[in-house]
Amino acid sequence: MNIYNMKKLIFVIAVLLVVSCKNEGNKLEYVSLKGKLSTKNVEKITIQGRGFSKEIAVESDGSFSDTLKVTDGVHAIVNGDDRITLFLKNGYDLNLAFKGENFADGITFSGNGSETNNFMENKRSFFMSEFANPKTYFKLDKEAYEAKMLEAKTLLKGYKDNAPNLDSIINKMDLRNDEMFFGYIESNYESMHESMSRLGKGKPSPIFTNYENAKGGKTSLSDLKGKYVYIDVWATWCAPCIAEIPFLRNLGKEFAGKNIEFVSISVDKADAYDTWKTMVKDQNLEGIQLYADNNFESKFIMEYGINAIPRFILLDTEGNIIDSDVMRPSDPKLKELLKELGI
């Protein structure tokens, strides 16, 4: 090979190396996402993050593909009210396989960045299961409680062991979240177990006597014997309580004429008494609307250990507890429970 051809070859190799390095550099500056939705007739999805939002077009067959320049961190993939979180970092090349028609059914990830995202998906599944409900642990005796805690921690350790290259941002968040979750259970087990044992299914309910009824007169729990009783402990200042009112109203309409009373007990303080009366009247609140005799210091409230609202309680026809912390009206499982009871 002559000198001219040698120089030409070296030049071509050099150009290829530069192009290669340049392409690799560009690739590291973006996230690549692709997948295929199971949901029909979706025209676009949105990726949202802190200060970031980008729409991605979806083909008629449900497939999509795009690149994004992001700030490393937790993002959401959104389709209307359906959303699920994922972790994005420039340089990731992710393929998303959806487990069902809804994002909330879960995603399996493959490609660069899949390890961290599959770990997050495993943790999401954990916190949607019974393992995430403190009542799962509080209701158990000491030996069973310790076994259940060990089972939960072993399961989470397995997720972590399967993600040795877990992104440090997620790892830090995960350690803090687990510490808070198990710390809450461990520090409250003794008191909550005692409370749940005392207020367990089939145990006689604490009673209230002569609570003011918004329709006039006084009402006691004993007046309702012979009917199932669904109790809503609330206050006019409590936004989550207010959010449940439409669902409670619908529940009352669906079970109208059935053997159940829907009782709302306000724990508003004396200076909010007029606010309670006005709200009951102006919003035409239905069911039995009662005013506790001493807000959170009322004997009935204290015996149930209620220090946060809303709180919902379900009693049987004899005034015994079915569930001292039952589902909210907005939870579809509540309606299923009432129907299972034959109401």
Secondary structure, 3 states (H helix, E strand, C coil): CCHHHHHHHHHHHHHHHHHHHHHHHHHHCCEEEEEECCCCCCCEEEEEECCEEEEEECCCCCEEEEEECCCCEEEEEEECCEEEEEEECCCCEEEEEECCCCHHHCEEEEEECHHHHHHHHHHHHHCCCHHHCHHHHHCCCHHHHHHHHHHHHHHHHHHHHCCCCCCHHHHHHHHHHHHHHHHHHHHHHHHHHHHHHHCCCCCECCCCCCEEECCCCEECHHHHCCCEEEEEEECCCCHHHHHHHHHHHHHHHHCCCCCEEEEEEECCCHHHHHHHHHHHHHCCCCCEEEECCCHHHCHHHHHCCCCCCCEEEEECCCCEEEECCCCCCCCHHHHHHHHHCCC
